[in-house]
Amino acid sequence: MKYFRFSEPEYALIAANSEEEAVKLYRTYVYPPDDFFEVNCLTIDFETDNINHLTESEIKELDTPYKAKPQVIIDARYI
C-alpha cells in the first residue's frame, strides 16, 4: 500500500496500490470527472510507501494505518 497526498484541486490523502488507482479514487470520491477542471491541475505532491513519512495529523486521520485496503481521506473523514 502506498500513500498519495493530493494538494490540488482539493486536498486528499489516499492509500492505494498504485498511482493509477489513487487517481481513480480521487476522481471518484473527491473531485468527480463531471466537475470541470484541467487534467493537468491534478497534483500529487507526495507519495510514500512508509507510514512514518506522513505528517502526524495524517497518521491520526488514518483509522488503522496498516490496513491493506484503499482508503480516501478528506477533511479528516473517510470516504
Legacy VTK file of the C-alpha trace (Angstrom):
# vtk DataFile Version 3.0
C-alpha trace
ASCII
DATASET POLYDATA
POINTS 79 float
0.000 0.000 0.000
1.244 3.479 -0.894
0.044 6.825 0.391
-0.639 9.705 -2.004
-1.193 13.283 -0.888
-3.160 15.325 -3.398
-2.970 19.070 -2.970
-4.978 20.354 -5.932
-7.672 20.944 -6.837
-8.663 19.695 -3.353
-6.568 18.108 -0.577
-6.945 14.381 -0.017
-4.836 11.590 1.416
-5.350 8.344 -0.471
-3.991 4.907 0.344
-3.864 2.827 -2.824
-1.830 0.142 -4.523
-0.724 2.376 -7.413
-0.809 5.949 -8.642
-3.428 4.984 -11.214
-5.675 3.545 -8.503
-5.147 6.658 -6.366
-6.126 8.938 -9.246
-9.206 6.818 -9.944
-10.268 7.004 -6.274
-9.645 10.753 -6.240
-11.721 11.257 -9.379
-14.493 9.063 -7.977
-14.794 10.363 -4.415
-13.057 13.720 -4.135
-13.321 15.525 -7.457
-15.653 13.628 -9.802
-14.954 13.660 -13.541
-18.110 15.674 -14.248
-16.685 18.578 -12.221
-14.807 20.804 -14.612
-11.074 21.248 -14.152
-7.994 20.907 -16.248
-6.468 17.428 -16.053
-3.010 18.914 -15.540
-4.284 20.692 -12.393
-4.475 17.376 -10.553
-1.442 17.423 -8.262
0.065 14.584 -6.259
2.616 16.408 -4.168
3.790 13.460 -2.105
3.964 9.674 -2.439
5.359 7.178 0.036
5.058 3.538 0.975
6.190 4.251 4.546
3.557 5.387 7.050
6.274 7.181 9.028
6.769 9.660 6.176
3.256 11.075 6.610
2.538 14.032 8.869
1.382 13.340 12.408
-2.084 14.658 11.607
-2.361 12.390 8.562
-1.359 9.350 10.601
-4.027 10.259 13.173
-6.607 10.575 10.386
-5.952 7.011 9.264
-8.211 4.589 11.110
-5.725 1.742 11.080
-2.684 2.850 9.132
-1.535 -0.633 8.222
-4.743 -1.808 6.553
-4.103 -3.296 3.145
-7.155 -1.765 1.518
-7.596 1.504 -0.366
-8.698 4.464 1.728
-9.705 8.006 0.840
-9.473 10.700 3.487
-10.604 14.285 3.031
-11.416 16.833 5.718
-10.304 14.335 8.396
-13.025 11.848 7.434
-13.186 8.640 5.457
-14.982 8.392 2.172
LINES 1 80
79 0 1 2 3 4 5 6 7 8 9 10 11 12 13 14 15 16 17 18 19 20 21 22 23 24 25 26 27 28 29 30 31 32 33 34 35 36 37 38 39 40 41 42 43 44 45 46 47 48 49 50 51 52 53 54 55 56 57 58 59 60 61 62 63 64 65 66 67 68 69 70 71 72 73 74 75 76 77 78
